[in-house]
Amino acid sequence: MWVASHDRGLQGHAYTARSSHRRAARLLTRNSEKGLLVDIQAEDRAVIASALLTDINVDPPLGSTPRKLTWPDGSVFVFETDDHDSIAQLIGDVRGSVLHRYEAFKPRLFAVVAVCLGAIWVLWRYGLDILASVAIAFTPPIMIEKIDKGSMQTIDFAMAEPSRLTEGQKDYVEGIYYQLVASLPEDQQQKHSFDLLFRDMPDNRPIASNFKPEFKVEL
């Protein structure tokens, strides 16, 4: 364990309890029967605060911002330094220490960024399809039917217009449609209702450059 020298210590500034006045100070450590003691020593070498390390509240690291240690009696010692390594050696890992090490600008940061980008690409390429498939698998069929019905009602209300097909054209399409329905298994025919509704959707027609029907079919 790292222990600051009594001659040098770790430089910083100290705030007394419930006061915004700060003064230069240094952090010192010493061993005692109860454990490691941490002292705040003023410039005149007078100890202005002392407590066991286990009783001191240490803020987690955040970038290069100063670390703050709060004594049990309410006095505060603020480190105005980016010497996070010395603090880590003194108190060990606390909440946020691992993240702080990975945030440091080092060559391995490029590897971390590359791994994150790769994970995002894999999630975008494969993860969304997998999640959608899992969601569909666990969604009850009755819920899927309600969702489909709601979607069709929304499209019918917001995007569709009355069909402009003639009765003859509708009869022709219905003949083909009900032939397809009749080819379905018997249980499927009994389980679902197959209704054919004609609508005109000018902005959502399929485009086929090599196919020219005898008349325009609007469903």
Backbone as a ProteinNet text record, in pm:
[ID]
protein_1_A
[PRIMARY]
MWVASHDRGLQGHAYTARSSHRRAARLLTRNSEKGLLVDIQAEDRAVIASALLTDINVDPPLGSTPRKLTWPDGSVFVFETDDHDSIAQLIGDVRGSVLHRYEAFKPRLFAVVAVCLGAIWVLWRYGLDILASVAIAFTPPIMIEKIDKGSMQTIDFAMAEPSRLTEGQKDYVEGIYYQLVASLPEDQQQKHSFDLLFRDMPDNRPIASNFKPEFKVEL
[TERTIARY]
83.8	0	87	45.4	121.2	94	199.3	186.5	263.4	195.3	260.4	367.7	471.9	581.6	539.8	581	550.5	620.8	725.2	797.7	733.9	662.2	609.2	457.3	403.6	259.5	204.4	73.9	5.1	-57.8	-13.3	-54.4	-198.2	-266.3	-403.3	-453.1	-583.3	-643.3	-748.3	-763.5	-858	-966.6	-1086.8	-1200.9	-1248.7	-1269.3	-1324.6	-1475.1	-1533	-1674.5	-1761.1	-1856.2	-1955	-1889.2	-1779.3	-1709.8	-1656.5	-1657.8	-1603.7	-1458.3	-1405.4	-1265.8	-1174.7	-1077.7	-984.9	-843.7	-763	-621.8	-536.6	-414.8	-323.4	-298.5	-294.3	-271.5	-214	-181.6	-132.2	-188.6	-195.2	-251.1	-138.2	-144.1	-43	-109.9	-39	-90.7	7.1	-48.4	35.3	-39.2	37.6	-20.5	-56.5	-163.6	-205	-255.1	-287.2	-336	-470.6	-550.9	-683.6	-682.3	-570.3	-561.4	-488.3	-502	-432.5	-505.9	-434.1	-489	-451.4	-543.1	-518.5	-528.3	-423.2	-418.8	-419.5	-482.6	-469.8	-381.8	-272.5	-176.2	-171.5	-186	-179.8	-35.4	-17.3	118.1	209.5	150.2	232.8	254.6	221.2	238.4	140.5	43	-58.8	-160.6	-198.7	-297	-436.3	-510.2	-642.7	-755.6	-726.5	-827.7	-757.4	-815.9	-755	-865.6	-856.2	-956.2	-900.2	-959.9	-923.1	-966.5	-885.5	-916.7	-1052.5	-1086.9	-1214.2	-1334.4	-1313.7	-1423.9	-1439.3	-1348.2	-1349.7	-1429.1	-1515.3	-1593.1	-1515	-1487.5	-1408	-1496.9	-1504.4	-1582.8	-1519.7	-1601.3	-1545.7	-1474.1	-1377.7	-1305.4	-1393.8	-1373.3	-1447.3	-1353.3	-1299.2	-1206.3	-1087.1	-1054	-940.4	-985.5	-1114.7	-1164	-1101.8	-1090.1	-1028.9	-1106.9	-1034.7	-1098.5	-1131.8	-1241.3	-1284.6	-1298.1	-1237.9	-1248.5	-1321.8	-1423.9	-1503.6	-1477.9	-1439.6	-1410	-1540.2	-1539.1	-1661.6	-1722.5	-1638.7	-1692.7	-1744	-1739.5	-1793.7	-1689.1	-1564.1	-1461	-1424.1	-1379.6	-1357.8	-1217	-1155.1	-1025.1	-1039.6	-1010.7	-1026.1	-889.5	-870.6	-745.7	-757.4	-686.1	-683.4	-561.8	-569.5	-461.8	-520.7	-450.5	-496.3	-418.7	-358.1	-278.5	-371.2	-455.8	-550.2	-479.5	-363.5	-291.3	-252.8	-206	-167.4	-287.3	-402.6	-523.4	-565.4	-556	-593.6	-503.9	-374.4	-282.2	-312.1	-363.6	-392.8	-519.3	-626.7	-756.6	-802.1	-731.7	-774.1	-887.5	-947.1	-1055.8	-1183.3	-1252.7	-1384.6	-1479.6	-1604.7	-1704	-1658.7	-1647.9	-1608.3	-1460.4	-1381.4	-1236.8	-1203.4	-1267.3	-1238.9	-1276.2	-1394.5	-1436.6	-1340.1	-1291.3	-1197.2	-1068.8	-1021	-898	-917.8	-1033.2	-1058.8	-1082.4	-1127.2	-1149.4	-1019.1	-912.5	-785	-737.9	-681.9	-639	-506.8	-517.2	-400.7	-421.3	-315	-332.6	-444.1	-467.1	-572	-710.4	-720.4	-848.9	-898.4	-807	-846.4	-905.6	-847.3	-900.4	-1039.3	-1058.4	-1189.9	-1293.5	-1256.7	-1348.8	-1381.6	-1278.5	-1301.2	-1395.2	-1376.1	-1464.1	-1607.8	-1624.7	-1759.3	-1826.5	-1750.7	-1807.9	-1843.8	-1756.5	-1786.5	-1911.3	-1927	-2045.7	-2172.1	-2162.7	-2277.9	-2314.8	-2214.5	-2242.3	-2306.5	-2253	-2310.5	-2454.7	-2480.3	-2616.8	-2708.4	-2659.4	-2742	-2764.5	-2661.1	-2670	-2748.7	-2727.4	-2789.5	-2880.9	-2845.8	-2918.3	-3063.6	-3092.7	-3230.6	-3320	-3268.5	-3347.4	-3372	-3268.8	-3283.8	-3383.8	-3370.9	-3463.8	-3607	-3623.3	-3757.9	-3814.5	-3730.6	-3776.7	-3815.8	-3734.8	-3767	-3897.3	-3913	-4035.5	-4158.6	-4146.7	-4258.9	-4289	-4182.9	-4202.3	-4276.4	-4253.3	-4315.5	-4444.9	-4483.2	-4607.9	-4723.7	-4829.9	-4944.1	-5006.3	-5053.5	-5114.3	-5228.9	-5310.2	-5422.6	-5374.5	-5259	-5202.7	-5152.1	-5088.7	-5040.6	-5157.3	-5269.9	-5386.7	-5442.2	-5443.9	-5493.7	-5402.2	-5270.4	-5175.3	-5194.6	-5206.6	-5228.2	-5358.3	-5462.5	-5591.9	-5583.2	-5517.5	-5501.4	-5420.2	-5314.3	-5232	-5311.9	-5391.5	-5472.7	-5578.4	-5638	-5737.2	-5672.8	-5550.9	-5480.3	-5448	-5398.7	-5368.1	-5494.3	-5603.5	-5730.5	-5780.2	-5761.1	-5810.1	-5719.8	-5588.8	-5494.6	-5443.4	-5438.7	-5370.6	-5458.7	-5565.2	-5644.4	-5761.2	-5800.3	-5915.7	-6008.8	-6133.5	-6225.4	-6171	-6192.3	-6143.5	-6218.8	-6144.9	-6204.4	-6217.9	-6202.9	-6221.2	-6369.6	-6394.6	-6531.7	-6575.4	-6703	-6752.7	-6695.3	-6678.2	-6620.3	-6477.3	-6400.9	-6262.7	-6256.8	-6347.2	-6351	-6386.3	-6484.9	-6523.4	-6407.3	-6328.2	-6213	-6110.5	-6080	-5980.9	-6034.5	-6162.1	-6220.3	-6215.3	-6235.8	-6228.8	-6092.8	-5987.7	-5851.8	-5826.1	-5870.8	-5844.5	-5907.7	-6033.4	-6101.9	-6053.4	-5996.5	-5931.5	-5807.8	-5734.7	-5617.6	-5659.7	-5767.8	-5815.9	-5859.7	-5926.7	-5975.4	-5861.6	-5742.6	-5629.3	-5560.9	-5600.5	-5540.6	-5592.7	-5518.9	-5567	-5700.6	-5779	-5913.4	-5911	-5815.4	-5809.9	-5776.7	-5694.4	-5663.2	-5784.6	-5861.9	-5981.9	-6083.6	-6093.2	-6188.7	-6137.3	-6006.4	-5946.9	-5948.8	-5940	-5929.7	-6046.3	-6070.1	-6172.2	-6101.2	-6132.7	-6065.4	-6161.6	-6148.7	-6232.4	-6145.8	-6193.5	-6120.2	-6186.8	-6109.6	-6159.2	-6077.8	-6143.4	-6078.2	-6055.8	-5932.2	-5897.7	-5801.2	-5800.8	-5706.8	-5603	-5475.6	-5365.8	-5267.7	-5290.9	-5209.9	-5060.9	-5023.6	-4881.6	-4812.9	-4880.9	-4822.7	-4850	-4840.1	-4860.6	-4728.6	-4729.6	-4606.3	-4565.3	-4435.1	-4380.1	-4318.2	-4361.2	-4304	-4281.9	-4156.2	-4126.6	-4156.5	-4147.9	-4165.9	-4303.2	-4393.3	-4525.8	-4631.6	-4716	-4820.2	-4955.1	-5029.3	-5158	-5258.6	-5366.7	-5471.8	-5548.2	-5550.3	-5611.8	-5539.7	-5558.9	-5491.7	-5571.1	-5501.4	-5564.8	-5534.4	-5637.4	-5619.4	-5679.5	-5596.1	-5643.5	-5642.2
-119.6	0	124.2	223.9	348.7	431.5	488.2	576.2	702.9	818.6	946	975.3	1038.3	1074.5	1188.8	1186.4	1296.7	1424.3	1413.6	1533.2	1597.5	1520.1	1574.8	1564.6	1444.3	1425.5	1450.3	1450.4	1475.6	1613.1	1704.8	1844.6	1863.4	1959.9	1992.4	2109.8	2119.5	2227.3	2169.5	2232.7	2185.3	2289.2	2240.4	2324.3	2280.3	2375.8	2341.3	2320.3	2261	2225.3	2348.8	2337.9	2442.7	2577.7	2573.9	2697.4	2684.2	2798.7	2799	2843.5	2877.5	2919.7	2799.1	2811.1	2701.4	2746	2651.4	2679.7	2564.1	2596	2493.7	2391.2	2266.3	2159.2	2039.4	1939.4	1816.4	1697.6	1586.5	1464.7	1372	1322.9	1232.8	1107.6	999.1	874.9	819.6	750.3	686.7	565.3	469.4	347.9	366.3	300.1	302.6	164.1	145.8	16.2	-17.6	84.9	62.4	51.3	88.4	84.1	204.9	229.5	339.3	470.2	565.8	698.4	793.5	882.6	984.7	1120.3	1200.1	1333	1440.2	1552.4	1672.9	1769.1	1807.3	1893.2	2027.9	2135.4	2271.1	2307	2427.7	2470.8	2483.3	2511.6	2524.2	2389.1	2279.4	2141.8	2102.2	2184.9	2149.3	2056.2	1948.9	1854.9	1912.2	1939.8	2001.2	1899.4	1778.4	1673.5	1539.8	1440.6	1307.6	1204.5	1096	989.8	863.1	752.2	625.6	625.8	565.6	561.6	496.4	396.2	326.3	414.1	523.2	612.5	730.7	746.1	861.5	827.6	919.1	901.7	960.9	879.4	922.3	925.3	1041	1050.5	965	905.6	827.7	919.6	867.2	950.6	989.9	1111.5	1160.4	1242.9	1179.1	1248.7	1302.1	1429.4	1493.6	1587.5	1580.7	1669	1630.8	1726.7	1697.6	1591.9	1513	1413.9	1479	1437.8	1495.8	1385.9	1409.3	1319	1391.5	1327.9	1389.3	1316.8	1393.5	1337.7	1314.5	1222.5	1192.6	1313	1408.5	1524.7	1632.4	1607.6	1703.7	1788.7	1789.4	1866.3	1796.9	1874.8	1823.1	1852.9	1755	1775.9	1754.6	1857.1	1849.9	1841.9	1740.7	1728.8	1805.4	1912.2	1984.4	1936.4	1811.8	1748.5	1634.2	1598.8	1485.7	1359.7	1358.9	1244	1135.3	1081.5	977.9	847.4	825.8	701.2	691.9	804.4	802.7	777.4	837.4	814.6	668.2	611.3	471.5	379.3	413.4	332.3	345.1	459.8	482.8	410.2	422.7	371.1	249.1	214.4	102.1	142.4	44.2	69.7	104.8	206.7	244.1	244.1	277.6	282.8	381.1	335.1	419.8	413.8	343.9	340.8	269.9	155.4	80.5	163.1	227	311.2	426.3	484.7	595.8	553.1	432.2	385.5	366.4	316.8	297.3	429.1	532.5	662.9	737.4	698.8	767.9	754.7	865	866.3	792.7	666.2	581	502.1	440.3	363.8	261.9	202.6	101.8	162.5	298	363.1	339.5	337.6	312	171.2	75.2	-60.9	-66.1	7.2	10.5	71.2	182.2	247	153.4	83.5	-9.5	-122.2	-175	-281.9	-232.4	-110.2	-52.4	-33.1	19.9	39	-95	-194.5	-327.3	-387.6	-368.4	-420.4	-351.5	-220.3	-146.8	-196.9	-221.8	-270	-408.9	-497.8	-632.7	-625.4	-536.3	-521.1	-469.7	-372.3	-316.9	-420.2	-497.6	-591.7	-717.6	-769.8	-897.4	-887.5	-802.3	-798.5	-758.1	-656.8	-610.9	-719.9	-794.1	-903.9	-1012.1	-1043.2	-1146.6	-1102.1	-976.6	-925.8	-924.5	-884.3	-883.3	-1024.8	-1121.8	-1260.6	-1314.4	-1280.9	-1326.2	-1262.4	-1131.6	-1063	-1124.1	-1156	-1217.4	-1356.2	-1431.1	-1566.8	-1567.5	-1463.1	-1459.3	-1378	-1322.4	-1245.9	-1338.9	-1338.5	-1427.3	-1397.9	-1501.2	-1480.6	-1380.9	-1382.3	-1289.2	-1145.4	-1120.9	-986.1	-944.4	-1038.5	-1007.4	-971.4	-1044.7	-1015	-877	-840.9	-707.9	-597.9	-622.1	-523.7	-507.6	-622.4	-617.8	-545	-573.7	-510.1	-359.8	-320.8	-178.1	-108	-175.3	-115.7	-96.4	-197.9	-187.1	-78	-64.3	40.6	179	191.4	319.4	352.6	252.5	274	309.2	238.5	262.5	404.9	452.7	586.4	697.2	676.7	785.3	786.2	672	665.9	617.3	545.3	482.6	570.3	553.3	621	515.1	549.6	452.1	400.6	271.9	209.6	264.7	272.7	319.4	206	81	-33.4	-50.6	-104.1	-135.3	-265.3	-291.9	-413.8	-537.8	-530	-642.2	-669.8	-564.4	-581.1	-638.6	-592.2	-645.9	-795.4	-833.2	-973.7	-1060.2	-1009	-1083.9	-1108.4	-1003	-1015	-1104.8	-1092	-1175.1	-1323.1	-1354.3	-1493.5	-1552.7	-1478.2	-1526.3	-1537.8	-1437.9	-1433.3	-1552.3	-1580.7	-1689.2	-1826.5	-1836.4	-1960.2	-1986.7	-1879.4	-1891.9	-1928.7	-1866.4	-1898.5	-2044.6	-2093	-2230.8	-2332.2	-2290.7	-2383.2	-2394.9	-2311.9	-2317.3	-2438.2	-2486.6	-2597.6	-2562.9	-2664.6	-2643.5	-2572.6	-2609	-2546.2	-2398.1	-2359.9	-2218.7	-2141.8	-2201.8	-2135.1	-2111.5	-2206.4	-2192	-2098.9	-2089.7	-2011.4	-1862	-1824.2	-1683.5	-1642.3	-1512.2	-1455.1	-1388.9	-1433.2	-1382.4	-1289.5	-1160.1	-1060.4	-978.3	-957.7	-880.1	-743.7	-638.2	-500.9	-428.3	-350.4	-276.4	-131.7	-87.2	50.6	103.3	234.7	300.2	372.6	338.1	402.4	457.3	578.5	635.4	640.8	663	680.5	550.5	437.3	311.3	197.1	225.1	121.3	51.9	-79.9	-149.9	-108.3	-108.6	-69.7	-192.6	-226.2	-337.9	-291	-268	-207.2	-300.5	-435.5	-529.2	-596.4	-546.3	-607.5	-502.9	-531.9	-438.5	-510.3	-496.3	-563.2	-501.1	-578.8	-527.6	-414.6	-414.3	-303.1	-288.4	-174.2	-144.5	-206.7	-285.8	-349.5	-268.7	-226.2	-147.7	-225.2	-258.5	-334.8	-247.8
0	0	0	-77	-84.1	39.1	96.1	213	184.3	199.4	169.6	272.5	227.9	316.2	407.6	534.2	626.5	584.5	505.8	463.1	341.4	262.5	138	132.8	144.2	139.3	0.5	-8.1	-133.4	-124.6	-210.4	-201.2	-248.7	-184.6	-222.3	-142.4	-126	-47.3	45.7	161.7	262.2	285.6	304.8	340.8	478.6	568.2	698.1	684.4	785.7	780.1	759.2	665.4	635.9	607.1	532.4	496	354	280.6	145.1	142.9	258.2	265.1	251.4	162.8	145.8	177.2	216.1	245.1	197.2	161.7	112.2	222	184.2	281.4	207.8	284.4	223.8	299.8	229.5	284.8	325.7	450.3	503.2	557.5	559.5	615.4	717.4	815.4	917.4	972.1	1017.8	1072.2	1219	1260	1400.1	1437.5	1565.2	1610.2	1546.8	1514.7	1458.2	1306	1245	1099.7	1045.8	916.8	852.1	879.1	938	966	854.1	819	716.7	784.1	770.7	831.3	723.9	754.8	672.4	751.2	691	758.4	690	768.8	715.5	684.4	628.5	590.4	710.9	829.3	950.2	1017.9	944.8	990.3	1100.9	1129.6	1227.8	1162.3	1230.1	1178.8	1203.5	1095.6	1107.9	1096.2	1053.7	1047.1	1041.2	1107.1	1110.3	1125.8	1052	1060.8	1000	1038.8	977.4	830.4	747.8	604.7	580.3	661	642.1	676.4	749.8	788.9	695.3	599.2	508.8	383.6	343.3	220.1	103.1	2.9	-111.3	-235.3	-303	-425.7	-535.6	-623	-734.8	-832.9	-909.1	-1005.6	-1122.5	-1172.3	-1287.5	-1374.5	-1479.5	-1568.5	-1491.8	-1519.7	-1452.5	-1342.2	-1303.4	-1197.8	-1064.1	-969.7	-840.2	-763.7	-688	-601.6	-467.6	-408	-281	-176.6	-60.7	52.3	163.9	221.4	326.4	458.7	558.2	690.1	767.7	864.6	939	1009.4	1050.1	1122.4	1026.4	896.8	800.3	732.2	778.5	710.6	580.5	482.7	348.7	302.7	242.7	180.2	30.6	-49.4	-193.5	-258.8	-341.2	-415.5	-546	-561.5	-687.5	-767.7	-806.3	-880.8	-962.5	-1069.4	-1150.7	-1116.2	-998.8	-956	-902.5	-990.9	-950.1	-915.1	-973.7	-945.6	-798.5	-741.5	-600.4	-511.3	-547.3	-468.9	-478.2	-598.9	-616.5	-535.4	-528.3	-449.3	-300.6	-261.2	-120.1	-76.6	-153.9	-110.3	-188.4	-299	-381.3	-474.1	-538.5	-632.3	-558.5	-608.3	-558.8	-677	-652.6	-759.5	-867.5	-990.1	-1101.9	-1135.8	-1054.6	-1080	-1210.5	-1235.9	-1358.2	-1481	-1477.3	-1589.3	-1610.1	-1501.2	-1512.6	-1580.9	-1551.4	-1615.5	-1765.6	-1804.1	-1946.4	-2018.9	-1943.8	-2005.6	-2031.8	-1963.7	-1981.1	-2125.7	-2177.9	-2318.5	-2330.6	-2366.9	-2385.9	-2514.2	-2567.7	-2692.5	-2685.8	-2568.5	-2559.6	-2578.4	-2564.9	-2585.4	-2728	-2824.1	-2962.3	-2975.1	-2902.4	-2906.2	-2844.6	-2735	-2669.7	-2763.1	-2830.8	-2924.4	-3040.1	-3091.9	-3203.1	-3161.8	-3040.5	-2992.3	-2978.2	-2926.2	-2910.8	-3046.2	-3143.9	-3277.2	-3340.6	-3321.4	-3374.9	-3312.2	-3180.5	-3112.7	-3162.7	-3186.1	-3238.4	-3377.2	-3462.7	-3598.2	-3594.1	-3508.7	-3497.6	-3448.6	-3351.1	-3301.2	-3410.1	-3488.5	-3596.9	-3707.3	-3739.3	-3851.9	-3817	-3697.1	-3662.1	-3539.5	-3446.8	-3320.2	-3332.5	-3417.1	-3429.7	-3486.4	-3586.9	-3643.4	-3539.2	-3461.4	-3358.8	-3252.3	-3208.1	-3106.3	-3158.1	-3286.3	-3344.7	-3352.3	-3391	-3399.5	-3262.4	-3160.8	-3025.3	-2977.2	-3006.8	-2964.8	-3030.5	-3159.3	-3230.3	-3174.4	-3144	-3092.4	-2959.2	-2876.4	-2744.8	-2743.1	-2857.8	-2864.3	-2895.3	-2815.6	-2841	-2977	-3049	-3181.4	-3179.8	-3074	-3067.7	-3065	-3000.1	-2995.6	-3133.1	-3206.6	-3341	-3431.4	-3418.8	-3501.3	-3469.8	-3342.2	-3305	-3359.4	-3354.6	-3407.4	-3558.3	-3628.3	-3773.2	-3807.4	-3732.2	-3758.5	-3735.5	-3628.7	-3601.2	-3709	-3757.7	-3863.5	-3991.7	-4028.9	-4149.9	-4137.8	-4020.1	-4000.2	-4011.5	-3960.1	-3969.9	-4114.9	-4190	-4332.2	-4409.2	-4379.7	-4448.7	-4423.8	-4301.6	-4266.9	-4320.3	-4314.4	-4344	-4487.7	-4555.2	-4684	-4799	-4769.3	-4875.1	-4918.1	-5044.6	-5102.6	-5162.3	-5188.9	-5249.5	-5382.5	-5407	-5529.3	-5650.8	-5762	-5887.6	-5989.2	-5943.4	-6032.2	-6066.6	-6183.4	-6222.9	-6154.8	-6157.3	-6095.7	-6164.8	-6296.1	-6368.6	-6325.3	-6307.1	-6262.5	-6121.1	-6034.4	-5898.2	-5899	-5983.4	-5990.6	-6036.8	-6133.5	-6184.7	-6073.2	-5998.1	-5889.8	-5779.2	-5745	-5639.8	-5676.8	-5804.3	-5847.5	-5820.2	-5853	-5827.6	-5677	-5603.5	-5459.3	-5388	-5415.6	-5345.1	-5390.9	-5510.1	-5550.6	-5462.1	-5434.3	-5346.6	-5205.3	-5157.3	-5022.6	-5015.3	-5120	-5120.1	-5119.6	-5162.2	-5164.6	-5028.6	-4934	-4800.5	-4724.4	-4623.3	-4540.3	-4475.2	-4449.5	-4395.8	-4261.4	-4175.3	-4042.9	-4052	-4150.4	-4169.3	-4220.4	-4305.2	-4356.2	-4245.3	-4151.6	-4043.5	-3933.6	-3920.8	-3812.9	-3842.4	-3971.1	-4008.2	-4096.9	-4097.1	-4185.7	-4303	-4425.6	-4544.5	-4620.4	-4590.8	-4657.7	-4751.5	-4872.9	-4973.1	-4987.3	-4955.8	-4966.1	-5072	-5153.1	-5260.6	-5216.8	-5229.6	-5196.4	-5302.5	-5320.3	-5411.4	-5327.4	-5344.9	-5271.3	-5373.8	-5423.3	-5534.1	-5505.6	-5379.8	-5348	-5308.2	-5315.4	-5269.1	-5366.1	-5495.2	-5595.6	-5626.5	-5648.1	-5688.7	-5828.8	-5852	-5982	-6046.5	-6168.5	-6244.4	-6387.6	-6424.7	-6554.2	-6671.4	-6648.4	-6758.4	-6758.5	-6674.3	-6665.8	-6698.4	-6797.6	-6837.5	-6834.3	-6722.1	-6711.5	-6804.2	-6829.2	-6914.4	-6849.1	-6719.4	-6647	-6513.5	-6451.5	-6324.9	-6211.2	-6127.5	-6012.6	-5888.1	-5818.7	-5696.4	-5581.9	-5483	-5367.3	-5244.6
[MASK]
+++++++++++++++++++++++++++++++++++++++++++++++++++++++++++++++++++++++++++++++++++++++++++++++++++++++++++++++++++++++++++++++++++++++++++++++++++++++++++++++++++++++++++++++++++++++++++++++++++++++++++++++++++++++++++

